[in-house]
Amino acid sequence: MSATITAISHAKTGCNLLSRGRSPRRVVSRRAAREGAITGISIEPFDGINQASTELQQISNAPITESYARKNYTDDCEAAVNRQINIEYSVSYLYHAMSAYFDRDNVGLPGFAEYFREESKEERSHAEKLMEYQTLRGGRVVLGSLMSPISEFDNESKGEALYCMELALSLEKLNYEKLLELHKAGDASGDPQLCDFVESEFLQEQVEAIKKLGVYVSQLRRVGKGHGVYHFDLQLREN
């Protein structure tokens, strides 16, 4: 019953407005304007051809040896990315040497060997990700020479297990500092895309790696050089 009354009321209102020569829609529009509603938006036309004329000229005149995709990517950022690529490869190289050391029959710690083998692969994947980014931005990958890592990791006072974990922790902290330098280079060059890339792809993972290695160092200091290292090696194999 109430719905019927409402419908009749609306119909009467519409008839009254029409009888006065006023459209219901026009009345609503005027009412909205009085109440501060936005009734229209003015947008200036975008003249893409004229505004892109400078870019078009640069692309047309670019030699075949230059990147067509490069935009707002400075030489300083390109050099900083190349430095980080070589840092990641260098750390990977050293982790690979650690893995080979623990895999020896007279060392006999396969858990440590597998752990550092996987860490080596991860650092190499970081280098490859940076190489992909370099070419994505129109830069050129320049690989530097790698220093030959040491092959002996035994330490008389600490033992090889604790020594290598402490060394790995120091490397990850150093790598974190280098990533911050890369981020700083992007910020100084006004390159928010490079900053976002470093933040989203590396920094969180790096601090997590530092925390994990810190825990490993603490545990190895507790167990000492003897039988505890054997059980820690088993734990690494299970993880």
C-alpha positions as CSV (number, residue, x, y, z in Angstrom):
1,M,0.0,0.0,0.0
2,S,2.8,2.4,1.0
3,A,4.7,1.7,-2.3
4,T,1.5,2.6,-4.3
5,I,1.2,5.9,-2.4
6,T,4.8,6.7,-3.1
7,A,4.5,6.0,-6.8
8,I,1.4,8.2,-7.0
9,S,3.2,11.0,-5.2
10,H,6.1,10.9,-7.6
11,A,3.8,10.8,-10.5
12,K,2.0,13.9,-9.2
13,T,5.2,15.7,-8.6
14,G,6.3,15.0,-12.2
15,C,3.0,16.2,-13.6
16,N,3.1,19.5,-11.5
17,L,6.6,20.2,-12.8
18,L,5.6,19.5,-16.4
19,S,2.5,21.7,-16.0
20,R,4.8,24.5,-15.0
21,G,7.0,24.0,-18.1
22,R,9.9,22.7,-16.0
23,S,11.6,19.3,-16.7
24,P,12.1,17.1,-13.6
25,R,15.6,16.4,-14.8
26,R,16.4,20.1,-15.0
27,V,15.1,20.7,-11.5
28,V,17.3,17.9,-10.1
29,S,20.3,19.3,-12.0
30,R,19.7,22.8,-10.6
31,R,19.2,21.4,-7.1
32,A,22.5,19.5,-7.3
33,A,24.3,22.7,-8.5
34,R,22.8,24.6,-5.4
35,E,24.1,21.8,-3.1
36,G,27.7,22.1,-4.5
37,A,27.7,19.0,-6.7
38,I,30.1,18.9,-9.7
39,T,28.1,19.1,-12.9
40,G,30.9,19.1,-15.4
41,I,34.7,18.8,-15.9
42,S,36.7,20.8,-18.5
43,I,39.7,18.9,-19.9
44,E,42.1,20.5,-22.2
45,P,42.8,18.5,-25.4
46,F,46.1,16.6,-25.4
47,D,48.1,17.3,-28.5
48,G,50.3,14.2,-28.5
49,I,51.9,14.7,-31.9
50,N,53.3,18.2,-31.2
51,Q,54.3,17.4,-27.6
52,A,56.1,14.3,-28.7
53,S,57.9,16.0,-31.6
54,T,61.2,16.3,-29.7
55,E,61.2,12.7,-28.8
56,L,60.3,11.7,-32.3
57,Q,63.2,13.8,-33.7
58,Q,65.6,12.1,-31.3
59,I,64.4,8.6,-32.2
60,S,64.6,9.4,-35.9
61,N,68.2,10.7,-35.6
62,A,69.4,8.0,-33.2
63,P,72.1,5.7,-34.7
64,I,71.7,2.0,-34.8
65,T,74.3,1.6,-32.0
66,E,72.2,3.6,-29.5
67,S,69.2,2.4,-27.5
68,Y,65.8,3.5,-28.7
69,A,64.1,2.7,-25.4
70,R,66.4,4.7,-23.1
71,K,64.6,7.4,-21.2
72,N,65.7,9.4,-18.1
73,Y,68.5,6.9,-17.5
74,T,71.7,8.6,-16.7
75,D,75.2,7.4,-17.2
76,D,75.8,7.4,-13.4
77,C,72.8,5.0,-12.9
78,E,74.0,2.8,-15.7
79,A,77.5,2.6,-14.2
80,A,76.1,2.0,-10.7
81,V,74.0,-1.0,-12.0
82,N,77.1,-2.5,-13.7
83,R,79.0,-2.2,-10.4
84,Q,76.3,-4.0,-8.5
85,I,76.2,-6.8,-11.2
86,N,79.9,-7.4,-10.6
87,I,79.4,-7.4,-6.8
88,E,76.7,-10.0,-7.0
89,Y,78.9,-12.2,-9.3
90,S,81.9,-11.8,-6.9
91,V,79.8,-12.9,-3.9
92,S,78.4,-15.8,-5.8
93,Y,82.0,-16.9,-6.8
94,L,83.1,-16.9,-3.2
95,Y,80.1,-18.8,-2.0
96,H,80.8,-21.4,-4.8
97,A,84.3,-21.8,-3.4
98,M,82.9,-22.3,0.1
99,S,80.6,-25.0,-1.2
100,A,83.5,-26.8,-2.9
101,Y,85.5,-26.7,0.3
102,F,82.8,-28.2,2.5
103,D,82.2,-30.9,-0.2
104,R,85.7,-32.3,0.3
105,D,85.9,-35.8,1.7
106,N,88.3,-34.7,4.4
107,V,85.9,-31.9,5.5
108,G,82.7,-33.9,5.2
109,L,80.0,-31.3,5.8
110,P,77.5,-31.8,3.0
111,G,74.9,-29.6,4.6
112,F,77.2,-26.6,4.5
113,A,78.2,-27.6,0.9
114,E,74.6,-27.6,-0.2
115,Y,73.8,-24.4,1.7
116,F,76.6,-22.3,0.1
117,R,75.9,-23.9,-3.3
118,E,72.3,-22.5,-3.1
119,E,73.5,-19.2,-1.9
120,S,75.9,-19.0,-4.8
121,K,73.0,-19.6,-7.2
122,E,70.9,-17.0,-5.5
123,E,73.6,-14.3,-5.8
124,R,74.1,-15.2,-9.5
125,S,70.3,-14.9,-10.1
126,H,70.6,-11.4,-8.5
127,A,73.3,-10.5,-11.0
128,E,71.2,-11.8,-13.9
129,K,68.2,-9.8,-12.7
130,L,70.3,-6.7,-12.7
131,M,71.5,-7.5,-16.2
132,E,67.9,-7.8,-17.4
133,Y,67.1,-4.4,-15.8
134,Q,70.1,-2.8,-17.4
135,T,69.0,-3.8,-20.9
136,L,65.4,-2.9,-20.0
137,R,66.4,0.7,-19.4
138,G,68.5,0.9,-22.5
139,G,71.8,0.5,-20.8
140,R,74.8,-1.7,-21.7
141,V,76.0,-4.5,-19.5
142,V,79.7,-4.3,-18.8
143,L,81.1,-7.2,-16.8
144,G,84.3,-6.7,-14.9
145,S,87.0,-9.2,-13.9
146,L,86.4,-11.4,-10.8
147,M,89.1,-11.8,-8.2
148,S,90.0,-15.5,-7.6
149,P,88.5,-16.5,-4.2
150,I,90.4,-18.3,-1.5
151,S,90.1,-22.1,-1.4
152,E,91.0,-22.8,2.2
153,F,88.5,-21.8,4.9
154,D,89.8,-23.6,8.0
155,N,90.3,-21.4,11.1
156,E,92.1,-22.7,14.1
157,S,90.3,-20.7,16.7
158,K,86.8,-20.7,15.3
159,G,86.6,-23.7,13.0
160,E,85.6,-23.6,9.3
161,A,81.9,-23.7,10.0
162,L,81.7,-20.6,12.2
163,Y,84.3,-18.8,10.2
164,C,82.4,-19.2,6.9
165,M,79.1,-18.1,8.4
166,E,80.7,-15.0,9.9
167,L,82.3,-14.3,6.5
168,A,79.0,-14.8,4.8
169,L,77.3,-12.5,7.3
170,S,79.9,-9.8,6.6
171,L,79.4,-10.2,2.8
172,E,75.6,-9.8,3.1
173,K,76.0,-6.7,5.2
174,L,78.5,-5.3,2.7
175,N,76.2,-6.1,-0.2
176,Y,73.3,-4.4,1.6
177,E,75.5,-1.2,1.8
178,K,76.2,-1.5,-1.9
179,L,72.5,-1.8,-2.7
180,L,71.9,1.4,-0.7
181,E,74.5,3.1,-2.7
182,L,72.8,2.0,-5.9
183,H,69.5,3.4,-4.5
184,K,71.2,6.6,-3.6
185,A,72.6,6.9,-7.2
186,G,69.0,6.5,-8.5
187,D,67.7,9.1,-6.1
188,A,70.5,11.6,-6.9
189,S,69.7,11.2,-10.6
190,G,66.0,11.7,-10.1
191,D,65.2,8.1,-11.2
192,P,62.3,6.9,-9.1
193,Q,62.0,3.8,-11.2
194,L,65.5,2.6,-10.3
195,C,64.8,3.3,-6.7
196,D,61.6,1.3,-6.8
197,F,63.4,-1.6,-8.5
198,V,66.0,-1.8,-5.8
199,E,63.5,-1.5,-3.0
200,S,61.0,-4.0,-4.3
201,E,63.5,-6.6,-5.6
202,F,66.4,-6.6,-3.2
203,L,66.3,-4.7,0.1
204,Q,63.7,-6.8,1.9
205,E,65.3,-10.0,0.8
206,Q,68.7,-8.7,1.9
207,V,67.7,-7.8,5.4
208,E,66.1,-11.2,5.8
209,A,69.3,-12.9,4.7
210,I,71.3,-10.9,7.2
211,K,68.9,-11.9,10.0
212,K,69.1,-15.6,9.1
213,L,72.9,-15.6,9.0
214,G,73.0,-13.7,12.3
215,V,71.0,-16.5,13.9
216,Y,73.3,-19.2,12.3
217,V,76.4,-17.4,13.7
218,S,74.8,-17.3,17.2
219,Q,74.0,-21.0,17.1
220,L,77.5,-22.0,15.9
221,R,79.1,-20.0,18.6
222,R,77.0,-22.0,21.1
223,V,77.8,-25.5,19.7
224,G,81.6,-24.9,19.4
225,K,83.9,-26.7,16.9
226,G,83.1,-30.3,17.9
227,H,80.2,-32.6,17.7
228,G,77.7,-29.7,17.6
229,V,78.9,-28.7,14.1
230,Y,78.0,-32.2,12.8
231,H,74.4,-31.8,14.1
232,F,74.2,-28.3,12.7
233,D,75.2,-29.7,9.3
234,L,72.4,-32.2,9.6
235,Q,70.0,-29.3,10.3
236,L,71.2,-27.5,7.2
237,R,70.5,-30.6,5.1
238,E,67.0,-30.9,6.5
239,N,66.2,-27.3,5.8
